[in-house]
Amino acid sequence: MRRITTRDSFFNQRALLLASSFVLALGVTSHLSAQGCVAARGAGMTCAPHDLEDTTTTPYETNVTYRWFKSGKHFTGTHEDKQRQEEGSEVINHSNFVDFSVGYKVDARTSVTLTIPYVSHDRSQVVRKNDPQRTILQRFSTQSSGLADIRATADWWVYQPSLETKGNILIGAGFALPTGKKDVRDTFQVYDAPTGNILGVERTVDQSIQPGTGGYGLIVDLYAFRALTSSLTFFINGAYTATPQETNGVPTYRSNPYEAIMSISDNYMARTGVELSVPSVHGLSLSLAGRIEGVPVKDLIGGSNGFRRPGFSIAVEPGVAYQTRSWEARLYVPVALFRQRQRSVPDQQLSASTGKYSHGDAAFADYLIMVSATRRF
């Protein structure tokens, strides 16, 4: 990890405590959530800048971030529904996210970033017979790809980087635009009871693989670090996207009447850990963090009706980074330790109207692969 060589100064401990409390709040605000059928958006890597040089000689930065996961383990609450895999009925998502970002350093403390995301998904599911056993007939796939929701953010260092070299706090805010298509359609295989045939029917693909949300988002993010020793640094990092709009008008074709239209849901990510510079290899560092991400049951702003799969995943996140003056590469592999699919608002509404307990499930991934490359010029 490379730092500037100007004089060290005292880092405000209260400010670090405040930053830690803020990121903790990101993890417990409303309800928590995760990846897989839980519709996480973007490449999932927030900024983690370590180049704090007080210079404008390299004001531009380009970044490409890639995130991949395969989700196929179903959870209802914290219970893993292993019978889905045993009978071969599990839904499997293969998801690819690519974020292209361009940043500009306005001055030593302020920067702006524009992120253009692209996604490609494949969702494998089964078609069943309408008999008491719900016999599985065969498996089929639906796909989606294209531009997702563009994001623009501005970030500001709380302390002057040239003075506070042992620690600092970066605060950011921005917005997401509904540029991604919200209603991609594909051909589903549906069992037709009168004829006993499997028919191809065109429908909107599942919410988890729609490129766009169909609504605007308000983004807040935070990054803070504190040097514990000359080679060991503690960091906290998080982001939350609030979505004021409630639903996007896209049909789901689900049986629960309260899930007929897709919800526009908030999403968040928070992580904290340590990063160790490898003394023998200049520019190389290793990290270990705890990570939580997902979708809340209820949004911070606006209503929470419509179909969503709230839930969260907690993971341990090993990472490696290599940095030169102009280039930086990072690799993170979060491995899930805990997953929970929570009861959505429609689950609760259906229970209230029928008197029968309702709790939907969601498929989660065992691990994610995230890699990024940054070029400063």
The 8 nearest C-alpha neighbors of each residue, nearest first, counted from 0:
[[1, 276, 282, 284, 283, 2, 49, 322],
 [2, 0, 282, 50, 49, 3, 322, 323],
 [3, 1, 50, 51, 4, 0, 49, 52],
 [2, 4, 52, 5, 51, 1, 164, 161],
 [5, 3, 2, 6, 164, 7, 52, 161],
 [4, 6, 3, 161, 7, 162, 164, 2],
 [5, 7, 4, 8, 162, 164, 161, 163],
 [8, 6, 164, 165, 163, 5, 162, 9],
 [9, 7, 163, 10, 162, 6, 164, 165],
 [8, 10, 11, 7, 163, 165, 166, 12],
 [11, 9, 166, 12, 8, 163, 165, 167],
 [10, 12, 14, 13, 9, 15, 166, 167],
 [13, 11, 15, 14, 10, 16, 17, 9],
 [12, 14, 16, 15, 11, 17, 18, 10],
 [13, 15, 17, 11, 12, 16, 18, 168],
 [16, 14, 18, 12, 17, 13, 19, 11],
 [17, 15, 13, 19, 14, 18, 20, 12],
 [18, 16, 14, 20, 15, 19, 13, 21],
 [17, 19, 15, 21, 20, 16, 14, 22],
 [20, 18, 16, 22, 21, 17, 15, 23],
 [19, 21, 23, 17, 18, 22, 24, 16],
 [22, 20, 24, 18, 23, 19, 17, 25],
 [21, 23, 25, 24, 19, 20, 237, 18],
 [24, 22, 20, 26, 25, 21, 19, 27],
 [23, 25, 21, 27, 22, 26, 28, 20],
 [26, 24, 22, 23, 28, 27, 21, 269],
 [25, 27, 23, 24, 28, 269, 31, 22],
 [28, 26, 24, 25, 30, 29, 31, 23],
 [27, 29, 24, 25, 30, 26, 31, 295],
 [28, 30, 27, 295, 297, 31, 296, 299],
 [31, 29, 295, 296, 28, 27, 297, 32],
 [30, 32, 295, 311, 310, 293, 294, 27],
 [311, 293, 310, 31, 33, 294, 292, 309],
 [293, 311, 34, 32, 312, 292, 37, 310],
 [35, 33, 37, 39, 363, 293, 38, 36],
 [34, 36, 363, 70, 37, 362, 364, 38],
 [37, 35, 362, 207, 361, 38, 363, 34],
 [38, 36, 35, 34, 308, 33, 39, 207],
 [37, 39, 207, 36, 40, 34, 35, 206],
 [38, 40, 34, 293, 37, 33, 266, 41],
 [41, 39, 38, 42, 43, 266, 96, 147],
 [42, 40, 43, 96, 116, 98, 39, 97],
 [41, 43, 66, 96, 44, 65, 98, 97],
 [42, 44, 41, 45, 66, 40, 268, 369],
 [45, 43, 42, 46, 64, 369, 41, 47],
 [44, 46, 43, 47, 237, 238, 236, 220],
 [47, 45, 48, 44, 222, 236, 221, 220],
 [46, 48, 45, 49, 222, 236, 44, 223],
 [49, 47, 50, 46, 51, 222, 169, 45],
 [48, 50, 51, 47, 1, 2, 0, 52],
 [49, 51, 48, 52, 2, 1, 3, 0],
 [52, 50, 160, 49, 53, 3, 2, 161],
 [51, 53, 3, 54, 50, 161, 160, 2],
 [52, 54, 107, 161, 51, 160, 55, 3],
 [55, 53, 52, 56, 107, 57, 106, 58],
 [54, 56, 58, 57, 106, 107, 53, 104],
 [55, 57, 54, 58, 376, 59, 53, 104],
 [58, 56, 376, 55, 59, 375, 54, 60],
 [57, 59, 104, 55, 103, 56, 376, 60],
 [60, 58, 103, 376, 102, 57, 375, 104],
 [59, 61, 375, 102, 374, 101, 376, 103],
 [62, 60, 101, 374, 100, 373, 102, 375],
 [61, 63, 373, 100, 372, 99, 374, 101],
 [62, 64, 99, 372, 371, 98, 100, 373],
 [65, 63, 371, 98, 97, 370, 42, 62],
 [64, 66, 97, 370, 369, 96, 42, 371],
 [65, 67, 369, 42, 96, 368, 95, 97],
 [68, 66, 95, 368, 94, 367, 96, 369],
 [67, 69, 367, 94, 93, 70, 364, 368],
 [70, 68, 93, 364, 92, 94, 71, 91],
 [71, 69, 364, 363, 35, 92, 91, 362],
 [70, 72, 91, 362, 90, 363, 89, 73],
 [73, 71, 362, 363, 70, 364, 74, 79],
 [74, 72, 362, 361, 80, 79, 71, 363],
 [73, 75, 79, 78, 360, 80, 361, 76],
 [76, 74, 360, 78, 340, 77, 359, 79],
 [75, 77, 340, 339, 341, 78, 74, 360],
 [78, 76, 339, 75, 74, 338, 79, 340],
 [79, 77, 75, 74, 76, 80, 339, 73],
 [78, 80, 74, 81, 73, 77, 75, 72],
 [81, 79, 73, 82, 74, 83, 78, 75],
 [82, 80, 83, 84, 79, 85, 73, 72],
 [81, 83, 85, 84, 80, 86, 87, 88],
 [84, 82, 89, 88, 81, 86, 85, 87],
 [83, 85, 87, 82, 89, 86, 81, 88],
 [84, 86, 82, 83, 87, 81, 88, 89],
 [87, 85, 83, 84, 88, 82, 89, 135],
 [86, 88, 84, 85, 89, 83, 82, 135],
 [89, 87, 83, 86, 125, 84, 90, 124],
 [88, 90, 83, 84, 87, 71, 91, 124],
 [89, 91, 124, 123, 71, 88, 92, 362],
 [92, 90, 71, 123, 70, 122, 89, 93],
 [93, 91, 122, 70, 69, 121, 94, 123],
 [92, 94, 69, 121, 120, 68, 122, 91],
 [95, 93, 120, 68, 67, 92, 119, 69],
 [94, 96, 67, 119, 118, 66, 120, 97],
 [97, 95, 118, 66, 42, 65, 117, 41],
 [96, 98, 65, 117, 64, 116, 42, 118],
 [97, 99, 116, 64, 63, 115, 42, 100],
 [100, 98, 63, 115, 114, 62, 116, 97],
 [101, 99, 114, 62, 113, 61, 115, 98],
 [100, 102, 61, 113, 112, 60, 62, 114],
 [103, 101, 112, 60, 111, 59, 61, 113],
 [102, 104, 59, 111, 110, 58, 105, 60],
 [103, 105, 110, 58, 106, 109, 59, 111],
 [106, 104, 110, 109, 103, 107, 58, 111],
 [105, 107, 109, 104, 108, 55, 110, 54],
 [106, 108, 53, 109, 54, 55, 104, 160],
 [109, 107, 156, 155, 106, 159, 160, 110],
 [108, 110, 155, 106, 105, 154, 104, 107],
 [109, 111, 104, 105, 154, 103, 153, 155],
 [110, 112, 153, 103, 102, 152, 154, 104],
 [113, 111, 102, 152, 101, 151, 153, 103],
 [112, 114, 151, 101, 100, 150, 102, 152],
 [115, 113, 100, 150, 99, 149, 151, 116],
 [114, 116, 149, 99, 98, 100, 113, 150],
 [117, 115, 98, 147, 97, 146, 99, 149],
 [116, 118, 146, 97, 147, 145, 96, 98],
 [119, 117, 96, 144, 145, 95, 210, 97],
 [118, 120, 144, 95, 143, 94, 145, 96],
 [121, 119, 94, 143, 142, 93, 208, 144],
 [120, 122, 142, 93, 92, 141, 123, 94],
 [121, 123, 92, 141, 140, 91, 142, 93],
 [122, 124, 140, 91, 90, 139, 92, 121],
 [125, 123, 90, 138, 139, 140, 122, 91],
 [126, 124, 138, 137, 139, 88, 127, 135],
 [125, 127, 137, 136, 135, 189, 138, 188],
 [128, 126, 135, 134, 136, 133, 125, 129],
 [127, 129, 134, 133, 130, 190, 135, 136],
 [130, 128, 133, 127, 192, 131, 190, 134],
 [129, 131, 133, 132, 128, 134, 127, 192],
 [132, 130, 133, 129, 134, 128, 127, 135],
 [131, 133, 134, 130, 129, 128, 135, 127],
 [134, 132, 130, 128, 131, 127, 129, 135],
 [133, 135, 128, 132, 127, 136, 130, 129],
 [136, 134, 127, 137, 126, 128, 133, 125],
 [135, 137, 127, 126, 134, 128, 138, 125],
 [138, 136, 125, 126, 135, 139, 127, 124],
 [137, 139, 125, 124, 126, 123, 140, 136],
 [140, 138, 124, 123, 125, 137, 188, 141],
 [141, 139, 123, 122, 124, 121, 142, 138],
 [140, 142, 122, 121, 185, 123, 204, 186],
 [143, 141, 121, 120, 122, 140, 185, 144],
 [142, 144, 120, 119, 208, 183, 209, 121],
 [145, 143, 119, 118, 120, 210, 142, 146],
 [144, 146, 117, 118, 147, 210, 119, 143],
 [145, 147, 117, 179, 116, 118, 210, 148],
 [146, 148, 179, 210, 211, 116, 117, 178],
 [149, 147, 179, 178, 177, 176, 211, 175],
 [150, 148, 115, 176, 175, 114, 178, 116],
 [151, 149, 175, 114, 174, 113, 176, 148],
 [150, 152, 113, 173, 174, 112, 114, 175],
 [153, 151, 173, 112, 172, 111, 174, 171],
 [152, 154, 111, 171, 172, 110, 173, 112],
 [155, 153, 171, 110, 170, 109, 111, 169],
 [154, 156, 109, 170, 108, 169, 157, 171],
 [157, 155, 169, 108, 158, 168, 170, 109],
 [156, 158, 168, 169, 155, 167, 159, 170],
 [159, 157, 156, 160, 167, 163, 168, 162],
 [158, 160, 162, 161, 163, 108, 156, 157],
 [161, 159, 163, 162, 51, 158, 164, 53],
 [160, 162, 53, 159, 163, 5, 164, 52],
 [163, 161, 160, 159, 164, 8, 7, 6],
 [162, 164, 160, 8, 165, 166, 161, 159],
 [163, 165, 7, 166, 162, 160, 161, 8],
 [166, 164, 226, 163, 225, 7, 10, 8],
 [167, 165, 225, 224, 164, 163, 10, 226],
 [166, 168, 223, 224, 158, 163, 157, 169],
 [169, 167, 223, 157, 156, 222, 170, 224],
 [168, 170, 156, 222, 155, 221, 223, 157],
 [171, 169, 221, 155, 154, 220, 156, 168],
 [170, 172, 154, 220, 153, 219, 221, 155],
 [173, 171, 219, 218, 152, 153, 220, 154],
 [174, 172, 152, 218, 151, 217, 153, 219],
 [173, 175, 217, 218, 216, 151, 150, 152],
 [176, 174, 150, 216, 215, 149, 148, 217],
 [175, 177, 215, 149, 148, 178, 150, 174],
 [178, 176, 214, 148, 213, 179, 215, 211],
 [179, 177, 148, 176, 147, 149, 180, 211],
 [180, 178, 211, 147, 148, 146, 210, 177],
 [179, 181, 211, 210, 182, 183, 178, 147],
 [180, 182, 211, 213, 212, 209, 179, 183],
 [183, 181, 203, 180, 249, 184, 209, 204],
 [184, 182, 203, 204, 181, 180, 209, 143],
 [185, 183, 203, 202, 204, 182, 201, 186],
 [184, 186, 201, 202, 141, 204, 203, 187],
 [185, 187, 201, 200, 199, 202, 188, 141],
 [188, 186, 200, 199, 201, 189, 185, 202],
 [187, 189, 199, 198, 197, 200, 126, 186],
 [190, 188, 198, 197, 126, 187, 191, 199],
 [189, 191, 197, 196, 128, 192, 198, 127],
 [190, 192, 196, 195, 193, 194, 197, 189],
 [191, 193, 195, 194, 190, 129, 196, 128],
 [194, 192, 195, 191, 196, 190, 129, 197],
 [195, 193, 196, 192, 191, 197, 190, 198],
 [194, 196, 192, 191, 193, 190, 197, 128],
 [197, 195, 194, 191, 190, 198, 192, 193],
 [196, 198, 190, 189, 191, 188, 199, 195],
 [199, 197, 189, 188, 196, 200, 190, 191],
 [198, 200, 188, 187, 186, 189, 201, 197],
 [201, 199, 187, 186, 198, 188, 202, 189],
 [200, 202, 186, 185, 187, 184, 199, 203],
 [203, 201, 184, 185, 204, 186, 200, 187],
 [202, 204, 184, 183, 182, 185, 205, 251],
 [205, 203, 184, 183, 185, 202, 206, 209],
 [206, 204, 207, 208, 203, 209, 251, 122],
 [205, 207, 209, 208, 204, 261, 38, 307],
 [206, 208, 38, 36, 205, 209, 37, 35],
 [209, 207, 206, 205, 120, 210, 143, 204],
 [208, 210, 206, 211, 181, 207, 183, 205],
 [211, 209, 147, 179, 180, 208, 118, 181],
 [212, 210, 179, 181, 180, 147, 148, 209],
 [211, 213, 214, 181, 263, 177, 179, 210],
 [212, 214, 181, 177, 247, 211, 263, 180],
 [215, 213, 177, 212, 244, 263, 216, 247],
 [216, 214, 176, 175, 177, 242, 217, 174],
 [215, 217, 175, 242, 174, 241, 240, 218],
 [216, 218, 174, 241, 240, 173, 242, 175],
 [219, 217, 240, 173, 174, 172, 239, 216],
 [220, 218, 172, 239, 171, 238, 173, 240],
 [221, 219, 238, 171, 237, 170, 172, 239],
 [220, 222, 170, 237, 236, 169, 171, 238],
 [221, 223, 236, 169, 235, 168, 237, 47],
 [224, 222, 168, 235, 234, 167, 169, 236],
 [225, 223, 234, 166, 233, 167, 235, 232],
 [224, 226, 166, 233, 232, 165, 227, 234],
 [227, 225, 232, 165, 228, 166, 231, 233],
 [228, 226, 232, 231, 225, 233, 229, 230],
 [229, 227, 231, 230, 226, 232, 225, 165],
 [228, 230, 231, 226, 227, 232, 276, 165],
 [229, 231, 276, 228, 275, 232, 277, 278],
 [232, 230, 275, 228, 227, 274, 229, 226],
 [233, 231, 226, 274, 227, 273, 225, 234],
 [232, 234, 273, 225, 224, 272, 226, 274],
 [235, 233, 224, 223, 272, 271, 273, 225],
 [236, 234, 271, 223, 222, 270, 224, 272],
 [235, 237, 222, 270, 221, 269, 271, 223],
 [236, 238, 269, 221, 268, 220, 22, 270],
 [237, 239, 220, 268, 267, 219, 221, 269],
 [240, 238, 267, 219, 218, 266, 220, 241],
 [241, 239, 218, 217, 266, 265, 216, 267],
 [240, 242, 265, 217, 216, 299, 218, 243],
 [241, 243, 216, 265, 244, 215, 264, 217],
 [244, 242, 301, 300, 241, 245, 216, 215],
 [245, 243, 242, 214, 246, 301, 263, 215],
 [244, 246, 302, 263, 303, 262, 301, 304],
 [247, 245, 262, 263, 261, 248, 305, 244],
 [248, 246, 213, 249, 261, 263, 262, 214],
 [247, 249, 260, 246, 250, 261, 262, 213],
 [248, 250, 260, 247, 261, 182, 251, 181],
 [251, 249, 260, 259, 252, 261, 248, 203],
 [250, 252, 253, 259, 260, 261, 249, 203],
 [253, 251, 250, 259, 254, 202, 203, 260],
 [252, 254, 251, 255, 259, 258, 256, 250],
 [255, 253, 256, 252, 258, 259, 257, 251],
 [254, 256, 258, 257, 253, 259, 349, 345],
 [257, 255, 258, 259, 254, 253, 349, 345],
 [256, 258, 345, 255, 259, 305, 349, 348],
 [259, 257, 306, 305, 255, 256, 260, 345],
 [258, 260, 256, 251, 257, 250, 253, 252],
 [261, 259, 250, 305, 249, 258, 251, 248],
 [262, 260, 306, 305, 249, 246, 247, 251],
 [261, 263, 246, 305, 306, 307, 264, 245],
 [264, 262, 246, 245, 212, 247, 244, 214],
 [265, 263, 262, 242, 298, 266, 294, 307],
 [264, 266, 241, 242, 240, 298, 294, 295],
 [267, 265, 294, 240, 293, 239, 264, 295],
 [268, 266, 239, 292, 238, 293, 240, 294],
 [267, 269, 292, 238, 237, 291, 239, 293],
 [270, 268, 237, 291, 236, 290, 26, 292],
 [269, 271, 290, 236, 289, 235, 237, 288],
 [272, 270, 235, 288, 289, 234, 236, 290],
 [273, 271, 288, 287, 234, 233, 289, 235],
 [272, 274, 233, 232, 286, 287, 234, 288],
 [273, 275, 286, 232, 285, 231, 233, 284],
 [276, 274, 231, 285, 284, 230, 286, 277],
 [277, 275, 284, 230, 0, 278, 283, 285],
 [276, 278, 284, 279, 280, 283, 275, 281],
 [279, 277, 280, 276, 281, 230, 283, 282],
 [278, 280, 277, 281, 283, 276, 282, 284],
 [281, 279, 278, 277, 283, 282, 276, 284],
 [280, 282, 283, 279, 278, 277, 0, 276],
 [281, 283, 322, 321, 0, 323, 280, 1],
 [284, 282, 321, 277, 280, 281, 320, 276],
 [285, 283, 276, 320, 275, 277, 0, 319],
 [284, 286, 319, 275, 274, 318, 320, 276],
 [287, 285, 274, 318, 273, 317, 275, 319],
 [286, 288, 317, 272, 316, 273, 318, 274],
 [289, 287, 272, 316, 271, 315, 270, 290],
 [288, 290, 315, 270, 271, 316, 314, 272],
 [291, 289, 270, 314, 313, 269, 315, 288],
 [290, 292, 313, 269, 312, 268, 270, 314],
 [293, 291, 268, 33, 32, 267, 311, 312],
 [32, 33, 292, 294, 311, 266, 267, 31],
 [293, 295, 32, 266, 309, 265, 31, 310],
 [296, 294, 30, 31, 309, 297, 32, 29],
 [297, 295, 309, 30, 343, 294, 344, 298],
 [296, 298, 303, 295, 29, 299, 30, 302],
 [299, 297, 300, 265, 303, 264, 295, 301],
 [298, 300, 241, 297, 301, 29, 265, 242],
 [301, 299, 243, 298, 242, 241, 302, 244],
 [300, 302, 243, 245, 244, 298, 299, 303],
 [303, 301, 245, 304, 298, 300, 244, 297],
 [302, 304, 297, 245, 298, 305, 344, 301],
 [305, 303, 302, 344, 262, 245, 345, 306],
 [304, 306, 262, 261, 258, 260, 246, 257],
 [305, 307, 258, 261, 262, 260, 345, 259],
 [308, 306, 262, 309, 305, 261, 343, 264],
 [307, 309, 37, 310, 343, 361, 306, 340],
 [310, 308, 294, 296, 295, 341, 32, 340],
 [32, 309, 311, 340, 341, 339, 33, 31],
 [32, 33, 312, 310, 293, 31, 339, 338],
 [311, 313, 338, 33, 291, 337, 292, 32],
 [314, 312, 291, 337, 290, 336, 335, 338],
 [315, 313, 335, 334, 336, 290, 333, 289],
 [314, 316, 289, 334, 333, 288, 290, 335],
 [315, 317, 333, 288, 287, 332, 289, 314],
 [318, 316, 287, 286, 332, 331, 288, 333],
 [319, 317, 331, 286, 330, 285, 287, 316],
 [318, 320, 285, 330, 329, 284, 286, 331],
 [321, 319, 329, 284, 328, 283, 285, 330],
 [320, 322, 283, 282, 328, 327, 284, 329],
 [323, 321, 327, 282, 326, 328, 283, 320],
 [322, 324, 326, 325, 282, 327, 321, 1],
 [323, 325, 326, 322, 375, 327, 50, 1],
 [326, 324, 375, 323, 374, 376, 327, 322],
 [327, 325, 374, 323, 373, 322, 324, 375],
 [326, 328, 322, 373, 321, 372, 323, 374],
 [329, 327, 372, 321, 320, 371, 373, 322],
 [330, 328, 320, 371, 370, 319, 372, 321],
 [329, 331, 370, 319, 318, 369, 320, 371],
 [330, 332, 318, 369, 317, 368, 333, 370],
 [331, 333, 368, 367, 316, 317, 369, 334],
 [334, 332, 316, 315, 367, 314, 366, 331],
 [335, 333, 366, 314, 315, 365, 316, 332],
 [336, 334, 314, 365, 366, 337, 313, 333],
 [335, 337, 314, 313, 334, 315, 338, 312],
 [336, 338, 313, 312, 335, 314, 339, 77],
 [339, 337, 312, 311, 77, 313, 340, 336],
 [338, 340, 77, 76, 310, 311, 341, 74],
 [339, 341, 310, 76, 75, 309, 74, 361],
 [342, 340, 310, 76, 309, 339, 343, 296],
 [343, 341, 358, 346, 359, 344, 347, 340],
 [342, 344, 346, 345, 296, 309, 341, 347],
 [343, 345, 347, 346, 348, 304, 342, 296],
 [346, 344, 348, 257, 347, 343, 349, 258],
 [347, 345, 343, 357, 349, 344, 348, 358],
 [346, 348, 350, 344, 345, 349, 351, 343],
 [347, 349, 345, 351, 350, 346, 344, 352],
 [350, 348, 352, 346, 351, 347, 345, 353],
 [351, 349, 356, 355, 347, 354, 353, 348],
 [350, 352, 348, 349, 354, 353, 347, 355],
 [351, 353, 349, 350, 354, 348, 355, 347],
 [354, 352, 355, 350, 351, 349, 356, 348],
 [353, 355, 350, 351, 352, 356, 349, 357],
 [356, 354, 350, 353, 357, 351, 349, 352],
 [355, 357, 350, 354, 358, 349, 347, 346],
 [356, 358, 346, 350, 355, 349, 359, 347],
 [359, 357, 342, 346, 360, 356, 75, 343],
 [360, 358, 75, 357, 342, 346, 361, 308],
 [359, 361, 75, 74, 340, 73, 358, 362],
 [362, 360, 73, 36, 74, 340, 363, 37],
 [361, 363, 73, 72, 36, 71, 35, 70],
 [364, 362, 35, 70, 72, 34, 71, 73],
 [363, 365, 70, 366, 69, 35, 71, 68],
 [366, 364, 335, 334, 363, 70, 367, 69],
 [367, 365, 334, 364, 333, 335, 332, 68],
 [368, 366, 68, 333, 332, 67, 369, 334],
 [367, 369, 332, 67, 66, 331, 68, 370],
 [370, 368, 66, 331, 65, 330, 332, 367],
 [369, 371, 330, 65, 329, 64, 331, 66],
 [370, 372, 64, 329, 63, 328, 65, 330],
 [371, 373, 328, 63, 62, 327, 64, 329],
 [374, 372, 62, 327, 326, 61, 328, 63],
 [373, 375, 326, 61, 325, 60, 62, 376],
 [376, 374, 60, 325, 59, 57, 326, 61],
 [375, 57, 59, 60, 374, 58, 325, 56]]
